[in-house]
Amino acid sequence: METLETLIVDRDSELAGLTTITLNRPDRLNAINSRMHTEIQEVCFELRNDSQTRVVIFTGAGRAFSAGMDLNDRTLLGGSITDPLEMRRVAGTGNLTAAAIEALDQVTIGAVNGLAVGGAVVFLSSMDLRLAAESAWFSIPEIDLDIPLTWNGLPRLMRELGPARTKQLVMTGDRFSCDEANEWGFLNQVTSDDALLPTARQLAAKLLAKDVMSLALTKSTTRALANMMVPDEPTHSDREYLMLSLLLRQSGTEKRKA
């Protein structure tokens, strides 16, 4: 088991070919800070060169999958960055992380415990299969925070939920339950809280028993087909939208202080 600053990476000793990645900031409800982005990208890069791992489970430590972007991380919010190209690079951090998850050749399973908010929902939409504990819930509150949903989340949610449902959830920011997410097709299964990880491991074991190449080809083909259905290119200006919204927020804050 490898423990990083914000992640635990466990290469399973019982199920050969399974790696579990646990978001590990439980005191912050696994909020996604700049360090977590870096570590997820680094681990995904390692996995892309790992032909032994065939299934990856993502879950969260403690009582949450993830509370989404860490709003206390001044780096992610632009902070005191004055160089526009550096701000643009930082604004694209979430896009790179979601793309790194989606680009994995391994079959990815999201195992959702507790809450999954904002960017965490985008991460889940980048995974192949999703399970949730019955106490889990979701929300996409970015507009209520005066920022658009970025990280290339809109095309992924359009693919998984359809246009009308995506617009409803993103525009209203309404909280939705695991049963609703299951009914809408965002989840593959809802389990009892105690059964979440055992069920995810059972699913992993079933996948690991399949023919190696057939499973790999199915993963790559379905990923290509999904991108043909709703490509992410229309959100090529995600970084600029986020930069603009952050600058407007900063300007509004400064005016209120004055």
One Martini backbone bead per residue (centre of mass of N, CA, C, O) as a GRO file, in nm:
protein
  258
    1MET     BB    1   0.095   0.037   0.024
    2GLU     BB    2   0.041   0.375  -0.091
    3THR     BB    3   0.120   0.686   0.071
    4LEU     BB    4   0.021   0.992   0.026
    5GLU     BB    5  -0.096   1.299   0.095
    6THR     BB    6  -0.406   1.236  -0.065
    7LEU     BB    7  -0.340   0.923  -0.105
    8ILE     BB    8  -0.435   0.574  -0.153
    9VAL     BB    9  -0.240   0.298  -0.283
   10ASP     BB   10  -0.382  -0.030  -0.365
   11ARG     BB   11  -0.232  -0.332  -0.434
   12ASP     BB   12  -0.379  -0.615  -0.451
   13SER     BB   13  -0.319  -0.927  -0.283
   14GLU     BB   14  -0.583  -1.100  -0.384
   15LEU     BB   15  -0.639  -0.920  -0.650
   16ALA     BB   16  -0.508  -0.955  -0.933
   17GLY     BB   17  -0.528  -0.630  -1.097
   18LEU     BB   18  -0.597  -0.452  -0.842
   19THR     BB   19  -0.666  -0.100  -0.781
   20THR     BB   20  -0.685   0.129  -0.503
   21ILE     BB   21  -0.819   0.463  -0.478
   22THR     BB   22  -0.788   0.694  -0.204
   23LEU     BB   23  -0.926   0.962  -0.086
   24ASN     BB   24  -0.708   1.146   0.171
   25ARG     BB   25  -0.915   1.399   0.332
   26PRO     BB   26  -1.125   1.363   0.579
   27ASP     BB   27  -1.115   1.650   0.725
   28ARG     BB   28  -1.213   1.765   0.411
   29LEU     BB   29  -1.390   1.565   0.250
   30ASN     BB   30  -1.190   1.529   0.007
   31ALA     BB   31  -1.091   1.776  -0.101
   32ILE     BB   32  -0.975   1.932  -0.400
   33ASN     BB   33  -0.653   1.994  -0.440
   34SER     BB   34  -0.359   2.052  -0.590
   35ARG     BB   35  -0.224   1.793  -0.480
   36MET     BB   36  -0.436   1.591  -0.576
   37HIS     BB   37  -0.410   1.644  -0.869
   38THR     BB   38  -0.115   1.562  -0.896
   39GLU     BB   39  -0.145   1.270  -0.784
   40ILE     BB   40  -0.349   1.163  -0.985
   41GLN     BB   41  -0.180   1.214  -1.237
   42GLU     BB   42   0.062   1.039  -1.151
   43VAL     BB   43  -0.090   0.769  -1.112
   44CYS     BB   44  -0.207   0.755  -1.398
   45PHE     BB   45   0.064   0.744  -1.539
   46GLU     BB   46   0.154   0.479  -1.410
   47LEU     BB   47  -0.094   0.308  -1.512
   48ARG     BB   48  -0.033   0.345  -1.820
   49ASN     BB   49   0.244   0.157  -1.743
   50ASP     BB   50   0.039  -0.079  -1.632
   51SER     BB   51  -0.023  -0.420  -1.725
   52GLN     BB   52  -0.136  -0.550  -1.450
   53THR     BB   53  -0.348  -0.346  -1.426
   54ARG     BB   54  -0.721  -0.369  -1.489
   55VAL     BB   55  -0.843  -0.244  -1.217
   56VAL     BB   56  -1.007   0.060  -1.083
   57ILE     BB   57  -1.066   0.197  -0.765
   58PHE     BB   58  -1.269   0.466  -0.645
   59THR     BB   59  -1.246   0.640  -0.327
   60GLY     BB   60  -1.326   0.738   0.016
   61ALA     BB   61  -1.239   0.870   0.307
   62GLY     BB   62  -1.468   0.819   0.529
   63ARG     BB   63  -1.774   1.031   0.480
   64ALA     BB   64  -1.649   1.070   0.177
   65PHE     BB   65  -1.566   1.114  -0.135
   66SER     BB   66  -1.631   1.437  -0.223
   67ALA     BB   67  -1.646   1.805  -0.196
   68GLY     BB   68  -1.455   1.898  -0.401
   69MET     BB   69  -1.338   2.184  -0.439
   70ASP     BB   70  -1.102   2.365  -0.267
   71LEU     BB   71  -1.187   2.681  -0.137
   72ASN     BB   72  -0.894   2.714   0.028
   73ASP     BB   73  -0.738   2.706  -0.246
   74ARG     BB   74  -0.569   2.965  -0.382
   75THR     BB   75  -0.451   2.842  -0.634
   76LEU     BB   76  -0.723   2.747  -0.771
   77LEU     BB   77  -0.843   3.061  -0.733
   78GLY     BB   78  -0.564   3.233  -0.824
   79GLY     BB   79  -0.501   3.431  -0.613
   80SER     BB   80  -0.190   3.613  -0.687
   81ILE     BB   81  -0.212   3.583  -0.984
   82THR     BB   82  -0.090   3.775  -1.279
   83ASP     BB   83  -0.036   3.568  -1.488
   84PRO     BB   84  -0.240   3.466  -1.738
   85LEU     BB   85  -0.103   3.192  -1.818
   86GLU     BB   86  -0.094   3.078  -1.531
   87MET     BB   87  -0.396   3.096  -1.477
   88ARG     BB   88  -0.474   2.913  -1.715
   89ARG     BB   89  -0.327   2.663  -1.615
   90VAL     BB   90  -0.474   2.636  -1.342
   91ALA     BB   91  -0.768   2.628  -1.466
   92GLY     BB   92  -0.683   2.332  -1.610
   93THR     BB   93  -0.644   2.111  -1.390
   94GLY     BB   94  -0.917   1.952  -1.391
   95ASN     BB   95  -0.906   1.862  -1.683
   96LEU     BB   96  -0.651   1.684  -1.652
   97THR     BB   97  -0.761   1.489  -1.438
   98ALA     BB   98  -1.010   1.381  -1.584
   99ALA     BB   99  -0.849   1.284  -1.834
  100ALA     BB  100  -0.667   1.082  -1.681
  101ILE     BB  101  -0.895   0.896  -1.595
  102GLU     BB  102  -1.029   0.845  -1.880
  103ALA     BB  103  -0.745   0.732  -2.016
  104LEU     BB  104  -0.757   0.476  -1.893
  105ASP     BB  105  -0.730   0.132  -1.966
  106GLN     BB  106  -0.867   0.070  -1.732
  107VAL     BB  107  -1.115  -0.026  -1.539
  108THR     BB  108  -1.345   0.197  -1.384
  109ILE     BB  109  -1.447   0.246  -1.032
  110GLY     BB  110  -1.698   0.403  -0.854
  111ALA     BB  111  -1.706   0.446  -0.489
  112VAL     BB  112  -1.976   0.593  -0.317
  113ASN     BB  113  -1.932   0.779  -0.029
  114GLY     BB  114  -2.151   0.979   0.058
  115LEU     BB  115  -2.039   1.257  -0.082
  116ALA     BB  116  -2.079   1.431  -0.413
  117VAL     BB  117  -1.914   1.726  -0.541
  118GLY     BB  118  -1.886   1.855  -0.834
  119GLY     BB  119  -1.585   1.755  -0.923
  120ALA     BB  120  -1.659   1.465  -0.830
  121VAL     BB  121  -1.870   1.419  -1.054
  122VAL     BB  122  -1.671   1.448  -1.283
  123PHE     BB  123  -1.492   1.215  -1.209
  124LEU     BB  124  -1.717   0.999  -1.228
  125SER     BB  125  -1.780   1.062  -1.537
  126SER     BB  126  -1.477   0.936  -1.607
  127MET     BB  127  -1.598   0.666  -1.545
  128ASP     BB  128  -1.732   0.353  -1.615
  129LEU     BB  129  -1.824   0.278  -1.315
  130ARG     BB  130  -2.102   0.302  -1.061
  131LEU     BB  131  -2.117   0.316  -0.711
  132ALA     BB  132  -2.347   0.331  -0.418
  133ALA     BB  133  -2.438   0.424  -0.129
  134GLU     BB  134  -2.745   0.483   0.027
  135SER     BB  135  -2.620   0.762   0.164
  136ALA     BB  136  -2.568   0.893  -0.091
  137TRP     BB  137  -2.480   1.213  -0.250
  138PHE     BB  138  -2.551   1.493  -0.483
  139SER     BB  139  -2.379   1.785  -0.639
  140ILE     BB  140  -2.388   2.104  -0.854
  141PRO     BB  141  -2.284   2.430  -0.723
  142GLU     BB  142  -2.131   2.638  -0.904
  143ILE     BB  143  -2.337   2.867  -0.968
  144ASP     BB  144  -2.370   2.940  -0.659
  145LEU     BB  145  -2.041   3.023  -0.679
  146ASP     BB  146  -1.995   3.192  -0.952
  147ILE     BB  147  -1.942   2.933  -1.138
  148PRO     BB  148  -1.871   2.730  -1.380
  149LEU     BB  149  -1.881   2.431  -1.524
  150THR     BB  150  -1.597   2.244  -1.560
  151TRP     BB  151  -1.364   2.004  -1.648
  152ASN     BB  152  -1.540   1.882  -1.878
  153GLY     BB  153  -1.835   1.809  -1.758
  154LEU     BB  154  -2.068   1.846  -1.964
  155PRO     BB  155  -2.015   1.616  -2.172
  156ARG     BB  156  -2.018   1.387  -1.964
  157LEU     BB  157  -2.306   1.437  -1.853
  158MET     BB  158  -2.453   1.415  -2.121
  159ARG     BB  159  -2.382   1.116  -2.165
  160GLU     BB  160  -2.499   1.005  -1.881
  161LEU     BB  161  -2.791   1.202  -1.863
  162GLY     BB  162  -2.843   1.415  -2.056
  163PRO     BB  163  -2.953   1.728  -2.129
  164ALA     BB  164  -3.190   1.790  -1.930
  165ARG     BB  165  -3.058   1.684  -1.669
  166THR     BB  166  -2.803   1.851  -1.677
  167LYS     BB  167  -2.937   2.128  -1.672
  168GLN     BB  168  -3.085   2.095  -1.408
  169LEU     BB  169  -2.839   2.030  -1.214
  170VAL     BB  170  -2.654   2.275  -1.293
  171MET     BB  171  -2.858   2.518  -1.268
  172THR     BB  172  -2.973   2.449  -0.968
  173GLY     BB  173  -2.795   2.256  -0.762
  174ASP     BB  174  -2.940   2.012  -0.686
  175ARG     BB  175  -2.992   1.766  -0.482
  176PHE     BB  176  -2.912   1.408  -0.517
  177SER     BB  177  -2.973   1.084  -0.504
  178CYS     BB  178  -2.893   0.759  -0.547
  179ASP     BB  179  -3.167   0.676  -0.664
  180GLU     BB  180  -3.175   0.889  -0.883
  181ALA     BB  181  -2.904   0.818  -1.018
  182ASN     BB  182  -2.998   0.532  -1.089
  183GLU     BB  183  -3.252   0.601  -1.256
  184TRP     BB  184  -3.071   0.789  -1.465
  185GLY     BB  185  -2.782   0.613  -1.510
  186PHE     BB  186  -2.526   0.696  -1.333
  187LEU     BB  187  -2.573   0.426  -1.200
  188ASN     BB  188  -2.533   0.068  -1.146
  189GLN     BB  189  -2.539   0.074  -0.815
  190VAL     BB  190  -2.693   0.003  -0.499
  191THR     BB  191  -2.584  -0.005  -0.160
  192SER     BB  192  -2.494  -0.071   0.121
  193ASP     BB  193  -2.266   0.068   0.314
  194ASP     BB  194  -2.109  -0.204   0.389
  195ALA     BB  195  -2.111  -0.313   0.068
  196LEU     BB  196  -1.949  -0.137  -0.124
  197LEU     BB  197  -1.656  -0.255  -0.145
  198PRO     BB  198  -1.730  -0.555  -0.182
  199THR     BB  199  -1.887  -0.501  -0.446
  200ALA     BB  200  -1.654  -0.376  -0.604
  201ARG     BB  201  -1.475  -0.631  -0.581
  202GLN     BB  202  -1.667  -0.824  -0.723
  203LEU     BB  203  -1.666  -0.674  -0.989
  204ALA     BB  204  -1.364  -0.692  -1.033
  205ALA     BB  205  -1.348  -1.002  -1.036
  206LYS     BB  206  -1.528  -1.039  -1.286
  207LEU     BB  207  -1.342  -0.878  -1.479
  208LEU     BB  208  -1.073  -1.042  -1.424
  209ALA     BB  209  -1.207  -1.313  -1.558
  210LYS     BB  210  -1.167  -1.202  -1.821
  211ASP     BB  211  -1.065  -1.137  -2.115
  212VAL     BB  212  -0.817  -0.925  -2.167
  213MET     BB  213  -0.861  -0.815  -2.465
  214SER     BB  214  -1.167  -0.784  -2.470
  215LEU     BB  215  -1.181  -0.574  -2.244
  216ALA     BB  216  -0.986  -0.363  -2.364
  217LEU     BB  217  -1.144  -0.315  -2.631
  218THR     BB  218  -1.409  -0.226  -2.502
  219LYS     BB  219  -1.301   0.019  -2.359
  220SER     BB  220  -1.184   0.176  -2.606
  221THR     BB  221  -1.446   0.182  -2.774
  222THR     BB  222  -1.642   0.318  -2.574
  223ARG     BB  223  -1.476   0.573  -2.545
  224ALA     BB  224  -1.493   0.661  -2.842
  225LEU     BB  225  -1.804   0.667  -2.864
  226ALA     BB  226  -1.856   0.876  -2.644
  227ASN     BB  227  -1.697   1.106  -2.792
  228MET     BB  228  -1.886   1.102  -3.044
  229MET     BB  229  -2.147   1.184  -2.905
  230VAL     BB  230  -1.978   1.386  -2.683
  231PRO     BB  231  -1.759   1.602  -2.725
  232ASP     BB  232  -1.508   1.812  -2.561
  233GLU     BB  233  -1.442   2.055  -2.759
  234PRO     BB  234  -1.670   2.271  -2.681
  235THR     BB  235  -1.485   2.305  -2.396
  236HIS     BB  236  -1.212   2.468  -2.470
  237SER     BB  237  -1.297   2.734  -2.271
  238ASP     BB  238  -1.292   2.661  -1.969
  239ARG     BB  239  -1.051   2.826  -1.860
  240GLU     BB  240  -1.164   3.107  -1.932
  241TYR     BB  241  -1.425   3.093  -1.772
  242LEU     BB  242  -1.289   3.058  -1.497
  243MET     BB  243  -1.114   3.307  -1.499
  244LEU     BB  244  -1.344   3.513  -1.524
  245SER     BB  245  -1.502   3.433  -1.268
  246LEU     BB  246  -1.267   3.484  -1.067
  247LEU     BB  247  -1.223   3.783  -1.136
  248LEU     BB  248  -1.513   3.872  -1.061
  249ARG     BB  249  -1.502   3.781  -0.769
  250GLN     BB  250  -1.262   3.957  -0.684
  251SER     BB  251  -1.391   4.226  -0.759
  252GLY     BB  252  -1.639   4.201  -0.570
  253THR     BB  253  -1.479   4.176  -0.306
  254GLU     BB  254  -1.327   4.448  -0.325
  255LYS     BB  255  -1.583   4.627  -0.330
  256ARG     BB  256  -1.697   4.538  -0.053
  257LYS     BB  257  -1.449   4.634   0.112
  258ALA     BB  258  -1.474   4.940   0.008
   0.00000   0.00000   0.00000
